[in-house]
Amino acid sequence: MPKTMMRSTSSVVLLLGLCAAPLCHAERADRLQPMVVESDGRQAASVDLNRKITVLNGNVSITQGTLRILAERVEIREEAPGRFMAQARGSSLQPTRFRQKRDRQDEVVEAESNRVEYDSAAERVRFIGDAKLRVLRNGKVSDEAHAAVIVYDQKADTLVFEGGSPPAGAAASTPANGRARLVFVPRQAPEGQP
């Protein structure tokens, strides 16, 4: 079987498995909240009004409701009125981080990667480069994944994991041979049930 077909097949199988046991569903009220972006640094922000591009540098945070993205550098483009595309990059010492509460009580999605692409209108987040995603239930890791790219589609309530060649000098925690790695932690049965 060709390598690209194997990769596509594994992505479909992973996606089907996740649909059977829902992993993520973003807080619905977040999309109605304003997007607030803050940064610090010597030249913290620059705005190109003609091209509708804002660039922020130095300890940047993006907040929209319970959604929070932390990065070293962020570029935001206004594609259409109210539709923003953000690209966030970490530094060599600190990856880009993401956190968002889910509609379910006491459930949070956390992720980190070299780069994050966020489309506010499509409600889609792409974690690119050494991507790690965790679902916390009651503050404890419930499920986790590690892949070259993780796509979190908040509207469709799906995750897609893409393998790929690990970058040269990738951390020892990077899945071998560019494979996606998922860990599903067994749920504890309520007291009195097996």
N, CA and C atoms as an extended XYZ file, in Angstrom:
582
Properties=species:S:1:pos:R:3:atomname:S:1:resname:S:1:resid:I:1 pbc="F F F"
N         0.859       -1.176        0.000 N   MET     1
C         0.000        0.000        0.000 CA  MET     1
C         0.901        1.232        0.000 C   MET     1
N         0.665        2.209       -0.893 N   PRO     2
C         1.499        3.408       -0.928 CA  PRO     2
C         1.452        4.147        0.406 C   PRO     2
N         2.590        4.789        0.724 N   LYS     3
C         2.726        5.488        2.000 CA  LYS     3
C         1.648        6.554        2.211 C   LYS     3
N         1.320        7.327        1.144 N   THR     4
C         0.297        8.379        1.291 CA  THR     4
C        -1.069        7.777        1.552 C   THR     4
N        -1.351        6.629        0.929 N   MET     5
C        -2.641        5.979        1.164 CA  MET     5
C        -2.711        5.455        2.596 C   MET     5
N        -1.582        4.898        3.097 N   MET     6
C        -1.557        4.415        4.478 CA  MET     6
C        -1.804        5.571        5.441 C   MET     6
N        -1.174        6.726        5.173 N   ARG     7
C        -1.337        7.883        6.045 CA  ARG     7
C        -2.785        8.346        6.029 C   ARG     7
N        -3.404        8.414        4.835 N   SER     8
C        -4.800        8.845        4.731 CA  SER     8
C        -5.715        7.869        5.441 C   SER     8
N        -5.447        6.569        5.251 N   THR     9
C        -6.268        5.551        5.895 CA  THR     9
C        -6.164        5.666        7.405 C   THR     9
N        -4.938        5.854        7.920 N   SER    10
C        -4.793        5.951        9.367 CA  SER    10
C        -5.495        7.195        9.903 C   SER    10
N        -5.477        8.297        9.151 N   SER    11
C        -6.184        9.506        9.592 CA  SER    11
C        -7.684        9.268        9.654 C   SER    11
N        -8.231        8.559        8.656 N   VAL    12
C        -9.667        8.269        8.637 CA  VAL    12
C       -10.030        7.358        9.797 C   VAL    12
N        -9.213        6.326       10.043 N   VAL    13
C        -9.486        5.403       11.143 CA  VAL    13
C        -9.444        6.150       12.471 C   VAL    13
N        -8.450        7.008       12.646 N   LEU    14
C        -8.362        7.779       13.881 CA  LEU    14
C        -9.570        8.690       14.047 C   LEU    14
N        -9.980        9.335       12.966 N   LEU    15
C       -11.124       10.238       13.017 CA  LEU    15
C       -12.397        9.476       13.366 C   LEU    15
N       -12.590        8.292       12.769 N   LEU    16
C       -13.776        7.491       13.077 CA  LEU    16
C       -13.773        7.066       14.535 C   LEU    16
N       -12.609        6.691       15.041 N   GLY    17
C       -12.504        6.300       16.440 CA  GLY    17
C       -12.858        7.440       17.371 C   GLY    17
N       -12.454        8.635       17.011 N   LEU    18
C       -12.756        9.785       17.853 CA  LEU    18
C       -14.224       10.158       17.800 C   LEU    18
N       -14.857        9.945       16.660 N   CYS    19
C       -16.290       10.249       16.559 CA  CYS    19
C       -17.089        9.318       17.457 C   CYS    19
N       -16.623        8.086       17.616 N   ALA    20
C       -17.330        7.129       18.459 CA  ALA    20
C       -17.236        7.527       19.930 C   ALA    20
N       -16.115        8.113       20.317 N   ALA    21
C       -15.931        8.571       21.692 CA  ALA    21
C       -15.575       10.045       21.641 C   ALA    21
N       -16.577       10.944       21.640 N   PRO    22
C       -16.316       12.365       21.435 CA  PRO    22
C       -15.228       12.877       22.361 C   PRO    22
N       -14.262       13.557       21.768 N   LEU    23
C       -13.119       14.028       22.519 CA  LEU    23
C       -13.210       15.519       22.794 C   LEU    23
N       -13.680       16.294       21.840 N   CYS    24
C       -13.640       17.748       21.993 CA  CYS    24
C       -14.921       18.400       21.497 C   CYS    24
N       -15.373       19.359       22.211 N   HIS    25
C       -16.435       20.235       21.720 CA  HIS    25
C       -16.275       21.552       22.446 C   HIS    25
N       -15.898       22.568       21.714 N   ALA    26
C       -15.554       23.861       22.302 CA  ALA    26
C       -16.749       24.514       22.973 C   ALA    26
N       -16.443       25.379       23.907 N   GLU    27
C       -17.470       26.175       24.575 CA  GLU    27
C       -18.187       27.016       23.511 C   GLU    27
N       -19.466       26.772       23.305 N   ARG    28
C       -20.215       27.428       22.230 CA  ARG    28
C       -20.289       28.949       22.392 C   ARG    28
N       -20.342       29.422       23.608 N   ALA    29
C       -20.467       30.864       23.841 CA  ALA    29
C       -19.208       31.629       23.440 C   ALA    29
N       -18.070       30.942       23.299 N   ASP    30
C       -16.814       31.624       22.964 CA  ASP    30
C       -16.897       32.388       21.654 C   ASP    30
N       -17.555       31.809       20.662 N   ARG    31
C       -17.572       32.442       19.335 CA  ARG    31
C       -18.327       33.775       19.332 C   ARG    31
N       -19.144       34.024       20.362 N   LEU    32
C       -19.896       35.276       20.454 CA  LEU    32
C       -19.127       36.358       21.211 C   LEU    32
N       -17.976       35.998       21.757 N   GLN    33
C       -17.180       36.933       22.544 CA  GLN    33
C       -16.198       37.694       21.649 C   GLN    33
N       -15.791       38.890       22.064 N   PRO    34
C       -14.772       39.616       21.293 CA  PRO    34
C       -13.415       38.923       21.430 C   PRO    34
N       -12.587       39.047       20.397 N   MET    35
C       -11.233       38.522       20.450 CA  MET    35
C       -10.332       39.637       20.988 C   MET    35
N        -9.654       39.377       22.100 N   VAL    36
C        -8.760       40.352       22.720 CA  VAL    36
C        -7.331       39.854       22.555 C   VAL    36
N        -6.465       40.714       22.004 N   VAL    37
C        -5.073       40.349       21.766 CA  VAL    37
C        -4.194       41.337       22.513 C   VAL    37
N        -3.235       40.814       23.277 N   GLU    38
C        -2.328       41.656       24.052 CA  GLU    38
C        -0.898       41.186       23.835 C   GLU    38
N         0.049       42.119       23.956 N   SER    39
C         1.465       41.756       23.861 CA  SER    39
C         2.291       42.780       24.612 C   SER    39
N         3.539       42.407       24.866 N   ASP    40
C         4.470       43.370       25.425 CA  ASP    40
C         5.780       43.235       24.660 C   ASP    40
N         6.682       44.093       24.915 N   GLY    41
C         7.933       44.083       24.181 CA  GLY    41
C         8.228       45.476       23.669 C   GLY    41
N         9.389       45.634       23.070 N   ARG    42
C         9.808       46.958       22.603 CA  ARG    42
C         8.879       47.483       21.518 C   ARG    42
N         8.640       46.678       20.492 N   GLN    43
C         7.649       47.061       19.469 CA  GLN    43
C         6.549       46.013       19.558 C   GLN    43
N         5.640       46.206       20.495 N   ALA    44
C         4.647       45.194       20.820 CA  ALA    44
C         3.668       44.924       19.685 C   ALA    44
N         3.295       45.952       18.914 N   ALA    45
C         2.293       45.740       17.868 CA  ALA    45
C         2.498       46.716       16.723 C   ALA    45
N         2.164       46.236       15.517 N   SER    46
C         2.127       47.117       14.345 CA  SER    46
C         0.876       46.767       13.553 C   SER    46
N         0.230       47.793       12.996 N   VAL    47
C        -1.025       47.601       12.279 CA  VAL    47
C        -0.895       48.202       10.884 C   VAL    47
N        -1.217       47.399        9.864 N   ASP    48
C        -1.261       47.873        8.478 CA  ASP    48
C        -2.742       48.010        8.125 C   ASP    48
N        -3.257       49.231        8.159 N   LEU    49
C        -4.685       49.463        7.941 CA  LEU    49
C        -5.117       49.144        6.515 C   LEU    49
N        -4.236       49.344        5.536 N   ASN    50
C        -4.584       49.052        4.143 CA  ASN    50
C        -4.742       47.556        3.901 C   ASN    50
N        -3.804       46.778        4.415 N   ARG    51
C        -3.837       45.322        4.198 CA  ARG    51
C        -4.617       44.582        5.285 C   ARG    51
N        -5.044       45.297        6.320 N   LYS    52
C        -5.795       44.726        7.446 CA  LYS    52
C        -5.017       43.595        8.121 C   LYS    52
N        -3.746       43.890        8.408 N   ILE    53
C        -2.870       42.927        9.073 CA  ILE    53
C        -2.313       43.573       10.337 C   ILE    53
N        -2.388       42.832       11.434 N   THR    54
C        -1.813       43.269       12.696 CA  THR    54
C        -0.758       42.254       13.105 C   THR    54
N         0.425       42.725       13.474 N   VAL    55
C         1.507       41.850       13.924 CA  VAL    55
C         1.855       42.236       15.351 C   VAL    55
N         1.896       41.230       16.220 N   LEU    56
C         2.227       41.456       17.622 CA  LEU    56
C         3.432       40.601       17.985 C   LEU    56
N         4.324       41.160       18.775 N   ASN    57
C         5.535       40.457       19.193 CA  ASN    57
C         5.711       40.548       20.693 C   ASN    57
N         6.236       39.483       21.279 N   GLY    58
C         6.594       39.488       22.689 CA  GLY    58
C         5.478       39.101       23.621 C   GLY    58
N         5.493       37.855       24.069 N   ASN    59
C         4.543       37.385       25.073 CA  ASN    59
C         3.102       37.733       24.688 C   ASN    59
N         2.677       37.251       23.531 N   VAL    60
C         1.357       37.580       22.985 CA  VAL    60
C         0.300       36.636       23.559 C   VAL    60
N        -0.859       37.185       23.895 N   SER    61
C        -1.988       36.339       24.301 CA  SER    61
C        -3.214       36.737       23.484 C   SER    61
N        -3.936       35.714       23.027 N   ILE    62
C        -5.212       35.897       22.336 CA  ILE    62
C        -6.261       35.264       23.229 C   ILE    62
N        -7.304       36.018       23.543 N   THR    63
C        -8.378       35.493       24.381 CA  THR    63
C        -9.706       35.760       23.692 C   THR    63
N       -10.553       34.737       23.640 N   GLN    64
C       -11.914       34.878       23.121 CA  GLN    64
C       -12.790       33.964       23.969 C   GLN    64
N       -13.462       34.534       24.952 N   GLY    65
C       -14.221       33.715       25.892 CA  GLY    65
C       -13.256       32.862       26.701 C   GLY    65
N       -13.441       31.539       26.689 N   THR    66
C       -12.540       30.645       27.421 CA  THR    66
C       -11.340       30.225       26.584 C   THR    66
N       -11.330       30.573       25.293 N   LEU    67
C       -10.209       30.231       24.421 CA  LEU    67
C        -9.030       31.149       24.724 C   LEU    67
N        -7.846       30.552       24.829 N   ARG    68
C        -6.632       31.344       25.072 CA  ARG    68
C        -5.479       30.737       24.290 C   ARG    68
N        -4.771       31.586       23.536 N   ILE    69
C        -3.580       31.179       22.795 CA  ILE    69
C        -2.435       32.062       23.271 C   ILE    69
N        -1.315       31.435       23.625 N   LEU    70
C        -0.120       32.158       24.049 CA  LEU    70
C         0.990       31.885       23.051 C   LEU    70
N         1.702       32.933       22.627 N   ALA    71
C         2.750       32.773       21.618 CA  ALA    71
C         3.780       33.884       21.747 C   ALA    71
N         4.864       33.735       21.020 N   GLU    72
C         5.884       34.779       20.977 CA  GLU    72
C         5.547       35.826       19.920 C   GLU    72
N         4.953       35.364       18.798 N   ARG    73
C         4.623       36.279       17.694 CA  ARG    73
C         3.279       35.866       17.102 C   ARG    73
N         2.426       36.839       16.815 N   VAL    74
C         1.114       36.562       16.218 CA  VAL    74
C         0.872       37.539       15.079 C   VAL    74
N         0.364       37.003       13.974 N   GLU    75
C        -0.075       37.834       12.852 CA  GLU    75
C        -1.562       37.584       12.663 C   GLU    75
N        -2.347       38.661       12.655 N   ILE    76
C        -3.804       38.548       12.503 CA  ILE    76
C        -4.216       39.285       11.240 C   ILE    76
N        -4.974       38.589       10.394 N   ARG    77
C        -5.516       39.191        9.171 CA  ARG    77
C        -7.035       39.209        9.284 C   ARG    77
N        -7.633       40.333        8.892 N   GLU    78
C        -9.093       40.387        8.822 CA  GLU    78
C        -9.472       40.038        7.389 C   GLU    78
N        -9.977       38.816        7.197 N   GLU    79
C       -10.324       38.305        5.866 CA  GLU    79
C       -11.596       38.963        5.329 C   GLU    79
N       -12.541       39.198        6.224 N   ALA    80
C       -13.828       39.836        5.915 CA  ALA    80
C       -14.301       40.445        7.231 C   ALA    80
N       -15.280       41.338        7.191 N   PRO    81
C       -15.738       41.929        8.453 CA  PRO    81
C       -16.106       40.847        9.479 C   PRO    81
N       -15.411       40.862       10.610 N   GLY    82
C       -15.682       39.901       11.671 CA  GLY    82
C       -15.011       38.553       11.513 C   GLY    82
N       -14.313       38.313       10.409 N   ARG    83
C       -13.628       37.025       10.209 CA  ARG    83
C       -12.123       37.252       10.306 C   ARG    83
N       -11.531       36.667       11.336 N   PHE    84
C       -10.110       36.854       11.592 CA  PHE    84
C        -9.355       35.541       11.452 C   PHE    84
N        -8.185       35.630       10.863 N   MET    85
C        -7.262       34.499       10.764 CA  MET    85
C        -6.032       34.885       11.577 C   MET    85
N        -5.642       34.047       12.510 N   ALA    86
C        -4.463       34.338       13.329 CA  ALA    86
C        -3.440       33.233       13.142 C   ALA    86
N        -2.185       33.617       12.972 N   GLN    87
C        -1.067       32.678       12.945 CA  GLN    87
C        -0.181       33.010       14.124 C   GLN    87
N         0.021       32.039       14.990 N   ALA    88
C         0.829       32.246       16.185 CA  ALA    88
C         2.047       31.338       16.127 C   ALA    88
N         3.188       31.877       16.523 N   ARG    89
C         4.437       31.106       16.542 CA  ARG    89
C         5.060       31.200       17.925 C   ARG    89
N         5.616       30.073       18.343 N   GLY    90
C         6.345       30.051       19.595 CA  GLY    90
C         7.789       30.468       19.361 C   GLY    90
N         8.573       30.413       20.414 N   SER    91
C         9.997       30.710       20.306 CA  SER    91
C        10.762       29.394       20.373 C   SER    91
N        12.077       29.469       20.242 N   SER    92
C        12.885       28.252       20.324 CA  SER    92
C        12.808       27.636       21.718 C   SER    92
N        12.490       28.432       22.722 N   LEU    93
C        12.408       27.930       24.094 CA  LEU    93
C        10.987       27.605       24.545 C   LEU    93
N         9.996       28.207       23.904 N   GLN    94
C         8.611       28.066       24.368 CA  GLN    94
C         7.671       27.825       23.194 C   GLN    94
N         6.990       26.671       23.153 N   PRO    95
C         6.033       26.448       22.063 CA  PRO    95
C         4.802       27.339       22.220 C   PRO    95
N         4.011       27.393       21.177 N   THR    96
C         2.732       28.089       21.232 CA  THR    96
C         1.774       27.222       22.045 C   THR    96
N         0.977       27.844       22.901 N   ARG    97
C         0.063       27.090       23.774 CA  ARG    97
C        -1.381       27.506       23.513 C   ARG    97
N        -2.286       26.547       23.732 N   PHE    98
C        -3.719       26.735       23.499 CA  PHE    98
C        -4.461       26.121       24.675 C   PHE    98
N        -5.550       26.771       25.084 N   ARG    99
C        -6.405       26.216       26.144 CA  ARG    99
C        -7.823       26.704       25.898 C   ARG    99
N        -8.802       25.800       26.059 N   GLN   100
C       -10.206       26.177       25.911 CA  GLN   100
C       -11.085       25.223       26.699 C   GLN   100
N       -12.051       25.807       27.406 N   LYS   101
C       -13.034       25.004       28.130 CA  LYS   101
C       -14.016       24.422       27.129 C   LYS   101
N       -14.474       23.213       27.419 N   ARG   102
C       -15.491       22.589       26.588 CA  ARG   102
C       -16.861       22.822       27.195 C   ARG   102
N       -17.907       22.560       26.408 N   ASP   103
C       -19.273       22.707       26.910 CA  ASP   103
C       -19.539       21.769       28.081 C   ASP   103
N       -18.885       20.626       28.065 N   ARG   104
C       -19.069       19.692       29.179 CA  ARG   104
C       -18.444       20.275       30.441 C   ARG   104
N       -19.099       20.016       31.563 N   GLN   105
C       -18.617       20.551       32.830 CA  GLN   105
C       -17.250       19.961       33.171 C   GLN   105
N       -16.361       20.800       33.677 N   ASP   106
C       -15.031       20.390       34.136 CA  ASP   106
C       -14.208       19.686       33.066 C   ASP   106
N       -14.318       20.127       31.814 N   GLU   107
C       -13.535       19.534       30.737 CA  GLU   107
C       -12.826       20.648       29.968 C   GLU   107
N       -11.528       20.483       29.758 N   VAL   108
C       -10.692       21.489       29.117 CA  VAL   108
C        -9.809       20.822       28.073 C   VAL   108
N        -9.600       21.506       26.943 N   VAL   109
C        -8.657       21.058       25.917 CA  VAL   109
C        -7.418       21.929       26.033 C   VAL   109
N        -6.253       21.291       26.105 N   GLU   110
C        -4.983       21.999       26.102 CA  GLU   110
C        -4.153       21.457       24.954 C   GLU   110
N        -3.389       22.327       24.319 N   ALA   111
C        -2.516       21.882       23.232 CA  ALA   111
C        -1.298       22.780       23.171 C   ALA   111
N        -0.254       22.255       22.538 N   GLU   112
C         0.932       23.056       22.261 CA  GLU   112
C         1.550       22.558       20.967 C   GLU   112
N         2.199       23.467       20.265 N   SER   113
C         2.858       23.136       19.003 CA  SER   113
C         3.799       24.275       18.641 C   SER   113
N         4.566       24.067       17.576 N   ASN   114
C         5.469       25.127       17.120 CA  ASN   114
C         4.684       26.316       16.579 C   ASN   114
N         3.557       26.012       15.906 N   ARG   115
C         2.750       27.060       15.280 CA  ARG   115
C         1.271       26.717       15.438 C   ARG   115
N         0.443       27.741       15.559 N   VAL   116
C        -1.009       27.569       15.630 CA  VAL   116
C        -1.637       28.479       14.590 C   VAL   116
N        -2.591       27.938       13.822 N   GLU   117
C        -3.390       28.736       12.892 CA  GLU   117
C        -4.832       28.680       13.382 C   GLU   117
N        -5.434       29.846       13.594 N   TYR   118
C        -6.793       29.913       14.138 CA  TYR   118
C        -7.675       30.700       13.190 C   TYR   118
N        -8.774       30.074       12.748 N   ASP   119
C        -9.770       30.716       11.887 CA  ASP   119
C       -11.009       30.927       12.748 C   ASP   119
N       -11.279       32.180       13.127 N   SER   120
C       -12.376       32.460       14.060 CA  SER   120
C       -13.741       32.142       13.466 C   SER   120
N       -13.950       32.404       12.176 N   ALA   121
C       -15.259       32.167       11.562 CA  ALA   121
C       -15.518       30.676       11.358 C   ALA   121
N       -14.515       29.948       10.906 N   ALA   122
C       -14.678       28.507       10.680 CA  ALA   122
C       -14.582       27.726       11.985 C   ALA   122
N       -14.134       28.394       13.049 N   GLU   123
C       -13.929       27.749       14.347 CA  GLU   123
C       -13.024       26.534       14.196 C   GLU   123
N       -11.895       26.762       13.549 N   ARG   124
C       -10.938       25.686       13.291 CA  ARG   124
C        -9.556       26.120       13.764 C   ARG   124
N        -8.896       25.209       14.474 N   VAL   125
C        -7.544       25.459       14.959 CA  VAL   125
C        -6.637       24.362       14.422 C   VAL   125
N        -5.513       24.776       13.820 N   ARG   126
C        -4.500       23.823       13.340 CA  ARG   126
C        -3.255       23.984       14.207 C   ARG   126
N        -2.818       22.875       14.789 N   PHE   127
C        -1.588       22.850       15.575 CA  PHE   127
C        -0.539       22.200       14.685 C   PHE   127
N         0.530       22.925       14.375 N   ILE   128
C         1.487       22.477       13.370 CA  ILE   128
C         2.876       22.374       13.983 C   ILE   128
N         3.503       21.222       13.799 N   GLY   129
C         4.869       21.010       14.263 CA  GLY   129
C         4.939       20.538       15.701 C   GLY   129
N         5.255       19.256       15.875 N   ASP   130
C         5.394       18.662       17.206 CA  ASP   130
C         4.168       18.973       18.065 C   ASP   130
N         2.995       18.702       17.509 N   ALA   131
C         1.724       19.053       18.154 CA  ALA   131
C         1.338       18.034       19.226 C   ALA   131
N         0.932       18.549       20.367 N   LYS   132
C         0.458       17.710       21.475 CA  LYS   132
C        -0.884       18.259       21.925 C   LYS   132
N        -1.843       17.376       22.175 N   LEU   133
C        -3.172       17.793       22.612 CA  LEU   133
C        -3.590       16.915       23.780 C   LEU   133
N        -4.173       17.526       24.804 N   ARG   134
C        -4.657       16.801       25.975 CA  ARG   134
C        -6.078       17.246       26.291 C   ARG   134
N        -6.895       16.305       26.717 N   VAL   135
C        -8.222       16.629       27.238 CA  VAL   135
C        -8.160       16.367       28.736 C   VAL   135
N        -8.511       17.382       29.513 N   LEU   136
C        -8.522       17.258       30.969 CA  LEU   136
C        -9.962       17.165       31.442 C   LEU   136
N       -10.233       16.190       32.287 N   ARG   137
C       -11.542       16.059       32.931 CA  ARG   137
C       -11.311       16.169       34.429 C   ARG   137
N       -11.979       17.107       35.048 N   ASN   138
C       -11.789       17.357       36.479 CA  ASN   138
C       -10.315       17.575       36.809 C   ASN   138
N        -9.588       18.238       35.907 N   GLY   139
C        -8.188       18.572       36.141 CA  GLY   139
C        -7.192       17.467       35.871 C   GLY   139
N        -7.656       16.281       35.447 N   LYS   140
C        -6.755       15.152       35.179 CA  LYS   140
C        -6.772       14.821       33.697 C   LYS   140
N        -5.600       14.402       33.171 N   VAL   141
C        -5.507       14.053       31.754 CA  VAL   141
C        -6.404       12.858       31.481 C   VAL   141
N        -7.335       13.039       30.553 N   SER   142
C        -8.272       11.992       30.170 CA  SER   142
C        -7.814       11.317       28.881 C   SER   142
N        -7.456       12.110       27.886 N   ASP   143
C        -6.990       11.603       26.599 CA  ASP   143
C        -5.866       12.515       26.141 C   ASP   143
N        -4.948       11.957       25.342 N   GLU   144
C        -3.889       12.794       24.799 CA  GLU   144
C        -3.444       12.269       23.451 C   GLU   144
N        -2.879       13.171       22.655 N   ALA   145
C        -2.422       12.821       21.309 CA  ALA   145
C        -1.163       13.617       20.998 C   ALA   145
N        -0.360       13.057       20.097 N   HIS   146
C         0.882       13.694       19.658 CA  HIS   146
C         1.021       13.383       18.176 C   HIS   146
N         1.163       14.412       17.345 N   ALA   147
C         1.268       14.217       15.898 CA  ALA   147
C         2.009       15.402       15.294 C   ALA   147
N         2.364       15.277       14.023 N   ALA   148
C         3.008       16.395       13.329 CA  ALA   148
C         2.023       17.556       13.212 C   ALA   148
N         0.762       17.243       12.885 N   VAL   149
C        -0.288       18.255       12.739 CA  VAL   149
C        -1.568       17.722       13.378 C   VAL   149
N        -2.239       18.561       14.143 N   ILE   150
C        -3.547       18.221       14.705 CA  ILE   150
C        -4.507       19.326       14.285 C   ILE   150
N        -5.644       18.946       13.681 N   VAL   151
C        -6.656       19.913       13.264 CA  VAL   151
C        -7.874       19.714       14.165 C   VAL   151
N        -8.257       20.762       14.861 N   TYR   152
C        -9.381       20.746       15.797 CA  TYR   152
C       -10.490       21.577       15.179 C   TYR   152
N       -11.512       20.909       14.643 N   ASP   153
C       -12.661       21.585       14.034 CA  ASP   153
C       -13.738       21.677       15.102 C   ASP   153
N       -13.901       22.862       15.663 N   GLN   154
C       -14.810       23.044       16.780 CA  GLN   154
C       -16.270       22.942       16.363 C   GLN   154
N       -16.606       23.383       15.146 N   LYS   155
C       -17.996       23.303       14.666 CA  LYS   155
C       -18.426       21.859       14.457 C   LYS   155
N       -17.573       21.082       13.792 N   ALA   156
C       -17.906       19.691       13.477 CA  ALA   156
C       -17.622       18.757       14.647 C   ALA   156
N       -16.964       19.265       15.686 N   ASP   157
C       -16.617       18.462       16.851 CA  ASP   157
C       -15.730       17.285       16.459 C   ASP   157
N       -14.690       17.579       15.664 N   THR   158
C       -13.780       16.522       15.216 CA  THR   158
C       -12.326       16.941       15.388 C   THR   158
N       -11.490       15.928       15.450 N   LEU   159
C       -10.041       16.106       15.457 CA  LEU   159
C        -9.470       15.240       14.352 C   LEU   159
N        -8.483       15.752       13.636 N   VAL   160
C        -7.772       14.972       12.631 CA  VAL   160
C        -6.299       15.035       13.001 C   VAL   160
N        -5.645       13.876       12.990 N   PHE   161
C        -4.233       13.785       13.342 CA  PHE   161
C        -3.459       13.376       12.102 C   PHE   161
N        -2.417       14.138       11.782 N   GLU   162
C        -1.592       13.829       10.621 CA  GLU   162
C        -0.195       13.482       11.098 C   GLU   162
N         0.331       12.372       10.573 N   GLY   163
C         1.715       12.003       10.868 CA  GLY   163
C         2.620       12.891       10.049 C   GLY   163
N         3.679       12.348        9.568 N   GLY   164
C         4.610       13.127        8.760 CA  GLY   164
C         6.005       12.921        9.274 C   GLY   164
N         6.960       13.325        8.498 N   SER   165
C         8.348       13.158        8.904 CA  SER   165
C         8.666       14.094       10.051 C   SER   165
N         9.218       13.545       11.152 N   PRO   166
C         9.595       14.438       12.235 CA  PRO   166
C        10.733       15.343       11.779 C   PRO   166
N        10.738       16.595       12.200 N   PRO   167
C        11.795       17.506       11.790 CA  PRO   167
C        13.147       17.065       12.328 C   PRO   167
N        14.211       17.438       11.635 N   ALA   168
C        15.559       17.116       12.090 CA  ALA   168
C        15.752       17.688       13.486 C   ALA   168
N        16.337       16.879       14.359 N   GLY   169
C        16.577       17.339       15.724 CA  GLY   169
C        15.327       17.369       16.575 C   GLY   169
N        14.274       16.640       16.151 N   ALA   170
C        13.022       16.636       16.915 CA  ALA   170
C        13.253       16.040       18.293 C   ALA   170
N        12.461       16.462       19.244 N   ALA   171
C        12.577       15.990       20.620 CA  ALA   171
C        12.353       14.488       20.692 C   ALA   171
N        12.927       13.872       21.710 N   ALA   172
C        12.790       12.426       21.890 CA  ALA   172
C        11.334       12.023       22.063 C   ALA   172
N        10.491       12.944       22.504 N   SER   173
C         9.077       12.625       22.717 CA  SER   173
C         8.279       12.593       21.416 C   SER   173
N         8.898       13.025       20.289 N   THR   174
C         8.205       13.011       19.004 CA  THR   174
C         7.958       11.570       18.590 C   THR   174
N         6.743       11.217       18.132 N   PRO   175
C         6.486        9.849       17.714 CA  PRO   175
C         7.470        9.412       16.629 C   PRO   175
N         7.974        8.203       16.768 N   ALA   176
C         8.941        7.665       15.812 CA  ALA   176
C         8.332        7.570       14.422 C   ALA   176
N         9.149        7.778       13.412 N   ASN   177
C         8.750        7.653       12.011 CA  ASN   177
C         7.574        8.544       11.634 C   ASN   177
N         7.350        9.610       12.367 N   GLY   178
C         6.299       10.548       12.014 CA  GLY   178
C         4.893       10.025       12.245 C   GLY   178
N         4.756        9.027       13.076 N   ARG   179
C         3.431        8.459       13.339 CA  ARG   179
C         2.654        9.335       14.307 C   ARG   179
N         1.333        9.321       14.168 N   ALA   180
C         0.469        9.981       15.148 CA  ALA   180
C         0.302        9.012       16.314 C   ALA   180
N         0.272        9.531       17.531 N   ARG   181
C         0.140        8.684       18.715 CA  ARG   181
C        -1.022        9.198       19.552 C   ARG   181
N        -1.976        8.322       19.859 N   LEU   182
C        -3.138        8.669       20.679 CA  LEU   182
C        -3.136        7.796       21.921 C   LEU   182
N        -3.477        8.361       23.048 N   VAL   183
C        -3.577        7.607       24.290 CA  VAL   183
C        -4.957        7.879       24.867 C   VAL   183
N        -5.737        6.822       25.038 N   PHE   184
C        -7.071        6.938       25.618 CA  PHE   184
C        -7.026        6.336       27.015 C   PHE   184
N        -7.299        7.129       28.010 N   VAL   185
C        -7.267        6.683       29.389 CA  VAL   185
C        -8.634        6.100       29.727 C   VAL   185
N        -8.673        4.883       30.316 N   PRO   186
C        -9.975        4.292       30.654 CA  PRO   186
C       -10.743        5.181       31.625 C   PRO   186
N       -12.041        5.234       31.434 N   ARG   187
C       -12.908        6.005       32.322 CA  ARG   187
C       -13.185        5.165       33.563 C   ARG   187
N       -13.268        5.819       34.694 N   GLN   188
C       -13.613        5.100       35.912 CA  GLN   188
C       -15.123        4.979       35.996 C   GLN   188
N       -15.591        3.782       36.328 N   ALA   189
C       -17.026        3.560       36.485 CA  ALA   189
C       -17.492        4.228       37.774 C   ALA   189
N       -18.738        4.729       37.786 N   PRO   190
C       -19.272        5.311       39.022 CA  PRO   190
C       -19.263        4.275       40.141 C   PRO   190
N       -19.193        4.744       41.378 N   GLU   191
C       -19.163        3.833       42.521 CA  GLU   191
C       -20.335        2.868       42.478 C   GLU   191
N       -20.035        1.608       42.812 N   GLY   192
C       -21.071        0.586       42.836 CA  GLY   192
C       -21.291       -0.094       41.500 C   GLY   192
N       -20.610        0.356       40.432 N   GLN   193
C       -20.733       -0.277       39.118 CA  GLN   193
C       -19.396       -0.875       38.727 C   GLN   193
N       -19.414       -2.023       38.036 N   PRO   194
C       -18.148       -2.661       37.630 CA  PRO   194
C       -17.447       -1.889       36.546 C   PRO   194
